[in-house]
Amino acid sequence: MQEHLSKIYSERFSDSEEERKVQIWKVLVSNFFQRYVPATGSVLDLGTGNGEFINAVQAEQKFAVDLNPDSRNKLNSSIEFVETSSTNLSMIENQSIDTIFTSNFFEHLPNAESLVDTLNECRSCLKPTGTLVVLIPNIKYVKGDFWDYLDHTLPLTHLSMIEALQLAKFDVTEVFPRFLPYTIKNRRLKPSLGLLRIYLKSPWIWPIFGKQMLVIARPSALTN
């Protein structure tokens, strides 16, 4: 199946869509997500894919984790690539990471148990003061469109995501049930990057267009 998925990933987006994603992520990082990543700290991108986030974010130490070896070729030379499963992050030093970021990854996990195991690994890697940033489709709002992708296996709402985080001994600090639109794939309307910057500064409009959730969490102080 992994061989089939690698082929799917390589063909899912056209070259122009891939370049568009790179430009979009530069705006997303500089105008929003950088606030969760200390520029002098360490960040790990879990399920990095083509590395759009980790290439754009500023940090002294940058790690990218993915099972797909092709991801290595998409990363800047300053990024350390770790080819491993999300349920085994033992090669990352315990309590060494300031921020773990993951985007559009948890929905690819096979089941809830794998999700909780992944979150436990994340908690082990994070510093006691660290931050976990989770961006994923919210099945409550994406609905049937979620199943348009063969590799989507684990539907989650913001409430079930919170439950999983609590099971893994995280404290949830911020929840945006509707944050970003779902996908740029096959979108006839391609808003300008300027409009995206305005969108990120206008949280009142997120509930209208947002179909992906954003959840921020920290390791529970009771476990440190």
URFEN-V439934 format. One record per helix or strand of 2 or more residues. SS is the DSSP state (2 for helix, 1 for strand). FROM is the first residue (numbers start at 0). TO is the last residue. If there is no record, write none. Layout:
ss={SS:SS}
from={FROM:FROM}
to={TO:TO}
//
This chain:
ss={2:2:2:1:2:1:2:1:1:2:2:1:2:2:1:2:2:1:2}
from={1:14:32:41:51:60:68:79:96:105:111:125:138:157:169:192:202:211:220}
to={11:30:35:45:55:65:73:82:102:107:124:136:147:166:179:199:208:218:222}
//
